[in-house]
């Protein structure tokens, strides 16, 4: 519209080319939501409509000139006329859009209207009057931008020959939108709106265009007919609804009609907020005078006047058709006040906090190089030295509170601009980025400027290069012990800092502070702690403290990298231990002249590091999984497609957890391998020894030393394994699975030996030998029951126990039992295994197996092709536990050994931090780690 008054940086105002006031209060905004009565925003910008120009129907401007002015210039001329006849651009008032609306609401007397300028030449407006004269198409009337609808109705009635008194009260001008149908060119109306008596049809037509494919024309109709149409719309869908009549009244404010006091006050306030973005110095000075009067008004009086205006508005307005639609309209009006864009060519202040935010602006633009904040005064001094750019109405703001001076543009445009300067006036309370301001300092874009106890502004300069503000915290780096406990800037005395440091060193709280540059040395020291006696779960606990510190103090991307590094260090340590154990095996010794099996004590000592790492890896995996769950929650909130960093972090954590799974699996396999290797040489004695010797004391079963010699070796291995798992604090589920594998191996090994030797000349398939085996097996199961492993042993020794029970059946009873009965009584044995036992059973010299032991024909083929031995590959799988973990990082450290290791690590980290300090600063902190 006005080239010097257009909203800078606002594409909406720049494209539509009409005044700001009309955009805010236009009927277009209201009607877009209610029933699509008027065209969309896209149709407003369209130029393809047949009413897109003043020269198309129904308006013809005359006289036409050769150099016809554009619609942009003509509308500017129509609305730039001020109340005194002086163009608005030449005065010191507000924006032209504000004055234009006031002029349209309160038209000047005819005797004060000056002759129209070239842009205000009259035009011919076609008014169709089918309701007045049948057969008449339209009448042409002379109209200008200042002609009201009532005036045009009077002229049209005269042209139609209606000579009744006050005939204009019985007719109303209607704005009708429709299109041409059929080959005969008949015109069909689609939308109709009664134009208010004070509205300007020419202005309304120029601003609002029908959507593409539709045309507009003005019709004169009887007022009673239009009102009946409005009343009947709720019943049959025709006419104008009650809600749209309210919208019609509101639209009159956009085209010059009178509005209720409350709406008019809100419209002015809204335009005033947007006109805050005006960059014209002269207009801002006049605006300051009006705003000074507004903010100087007491808050109670302003509230009372607002309520009175609202009551007056309610008395003259028609209630909305529904409360929901009325709320939507109110919300739309409120949201329109937020359509403010900052300037792009001038610095400004963004208000973050205020004293009375309902009456204050959000953006304060610097239109002068020297910008002054102050409090409005009742009687301002005429001296220009007391000029105030921005008024702040708070009790603790001085009349002249603060002065900001912007930088001078550099002579070379390629050079960066200098910084602005801010200076408080004497006695003014000012803060700069949170610190009290007493003297002039530089003001950089993004700085926070506090004025008094209530106002807080952010200084912005779109012309300056983007840079992070000074108050923005830098990338967080863990301050270490010096920053957290020994910083002299915190105001604590030397003694207080020493006490804080000693308290941290001796604290039992699960806390371990370190800096990223000390992380590698710390992790290596934790790995070496595994070799310390009585440390057990110390590495997992200390690694967990490192994870807690990284998650709490370091940047988010550091945690996944730390998890991966810890998993790699644990894997390297385990691989080194496995290699050492393999090198100590007799078959791998260089001197193979004397090969012998290692004792269970030697095997347990070699396996202790592996068991410890298995226990620590299991606890550590649980701690890592908790952290991964937190990352997954963040990923669910932000979305995987929108955050590649979180997805990458999860992949890193998944790879680290896979490494820990591999460590647990490897340590478990190596442990049971060396234990079963030792068991393999001790188990055959359980089948050959006689438990009924004089040296065996069966009355003291729990005592290992009182057991028969044939089962002492096997029980010693079980006991050493149990002590090893308890000493390493292995998870109970892993303990159960370790013994489950040992019992599986023992059962399979003993059963296969029994089946193999049963068919030889040293047959074990006889009643006397079976009683010895059964007794030895019962002694083993009873001992395991006493140490809490009876249920697991009973389950895995079922096949050997079933075979021993079969062989212990008296010979006479066994000879009378049929095959089907034996299959039902001993289901743990397969048909092939049962047939093998019965076939090789020692009945005595010259005796053959009875016919009843023969399997049926349908099972003989299966028996002939089935294996009688147990497979070692059918061992139970390793299942990692999901609960029952021992470490609690949220509770104080109760274990004394673990507490001593934690103190040692804290001193270790302090020594590393002291070494990184300059030599002349090491004694400044006054902290002696030996205390």
NORPEPE-V268064 format. One record per helix or strand. SS is the DSSP state (alpha for helix, beta for strand). FROM is the first residue (numbers start at 0). TO is the last residue. If there is no record, write none. Layout:
BEGIN
[[SS;FROM;TO] [SS;FROM;TO]]
END
This chain:
BEGIN
[[alpha;10;15] [alpha;19;24] [alpha;26;32] [alpha;40;43] [beta;58;60] [alpha;70;78] [beta;80;80] [beta;86;86] [alpha;87;89] [alpha;95;104] [alpha;109;111] [alpha;117;119] [beta;122;127] [beta;138;142] [alpha;148;159] [alpha;166;168] [beta;170;180] [beta;185;193] [alpha;200;206] [beta;214;221] [alpha;222;235] [alpha;241;254] [alpha;260;276] [alpha;280;295] [alpha;298;315] [alpha;322;335] [beta;347;352] [beta;362;364] [beta;369;373] [alpha;383;385] [beta;389;390] [beta;401;404] [beta;419;423] [beta;429;431] [beta;434;435] [beta;440;442] [beta;447;450] [beta;454;459] [alpha;479;484] [alpha;487;489] [alpha;493;505] [alpha;515;530] [alpha;537;552] [alpha;555;582] [alpha;585;587] [alpha;599;637] [alpha;639;641] [alpha;643;681] [alpha;684;687] [alpha;703;705] [alpha;708;726] [alpha;731;757] [alpha;766;785] [alpha;789;795] [alpha;797;806] [alpha;810;814] [alpha;818;824] [alpha;830;838] [alpha;850;852] [alpha;856;863] [alpha;895;915] [alpha;918;920]]
END
